[in-house]
Amino acid sequence: MRFGRLDGEVEVRKIDDNVYERPKARAAEHRVSTEEEVRSILRQAVSAPERLGEQAVRLFAPNHGIDLEPQPRPPHEPLDLGR
């Protein structure tokens, strides 16, 4: 008989074999248990999404990408808006 609460325990049933195999394979790649990998996946799935600015810095910070020089543009006539 158990007393007290069982915080943080979840049992999931009827998982397709191919769905179960993916975290199992990821766990092997990361050298952690399947249980730890599933915790990591759940943590990532329910955490706050990355803010756009943080994502831009991660993708386009000085250590990423290349610097491009602006291309020269020929002069153009103003648009005629019919006034």
SULFEN-V679461 format. One record per backbone hydrogen bond with DSSP energy under -1.0 kcal/mol. CO is the residue of the C=O (numbers start at 1). NH is the residue of the N-H. E is the energy in kcal/mol with one decimal. If there is no record, write none. Layout:
BEGIN
CO:NH:E
CO:NH:E
END
This chain:
BEGIN
6:9:-1.2
16:20:-2.1
17:21:-2.2
18:22:-1.0
20:24:-1.3
21:25:-2.6
22:26:-2.6
23:27:-2.5
24:28:-1.6
25:29:-2.1
26:30:-2.5
27:32:-2.5
33:37:-2.3
34:38:-2.5
35:39:-2.1
36:40:-2.3
37:41:-2.5
38:42:-2.7
39:43:-2.7
40:44:-2.4
41:45:-2.4
42:46:-1.9
51:55:-2.5
52:56:-2.6
53:57:-2.3
54:58:-2.3
55:59:-2.4
56:60:-3.4
57:61:-1.5
61:64:-2.9
END
